[in-house]
């Protein structure tokens, strides 16, 4: 089991990553010391498209009329993807992050 885990970690760390993972990792870490492994952890858990959405947040053109879990049309166009696909992806990411925050709030 331990050897299998080591092999999986090595496989993840040997990937060539899109620069967006480094950008998202930098935003997550903010003023904390840089993590050598965070970009690879992000790449293991999300697609480059999902990382680009996170990297582009916040949606500066969002208004309450757009809806709490949706994005503005200009935000979707800026990312070059279909507006409705972008809304579904943003909804999924926001609800996932909200659920995680709710779950961790008690700790």
Residue, then its C-alpha position, 0 to 999 in steps of 0.5 A: x500500500x505504501x509503495x503504491x502511494x509513493x508511485x502515485x505521488x511520483x506520477x503526479x509530480x512528473x507531470x508538466x503543468x499548465x501555468x494556470x495551476x501555479x497562478x492559482x496556487x500563488x493566489x491560494x497561498x497569498x503571503x505564505x511561503x510558496x509550496x512546491x507541491x500545491x500546483x501538482x495537487x491542484x492539477x490532480x484535483x481539477x482540470x485546466x478549465x476549472x483552474x482558469x475559472x478560479x484564476x479569473x475570479x472574482x467576476x467584477x461584472x457580477x450583480x445580484x440580478x445575475x444570481x448568487x451562483x451564476x456568472x456575468x456574460x462578460x466573465x464567460x466571454x473573457x474566458x472564451x467559453x460558452x456562457x451556460x457551460x461557464x455558469x454550470x461550472x461556476x455554480x459547481x465550483x462555488x457550491x463545492x467551495x461553500x460546502x467545504x467551508x461549511x464543513x470546516x467552519x465547526x473545526 
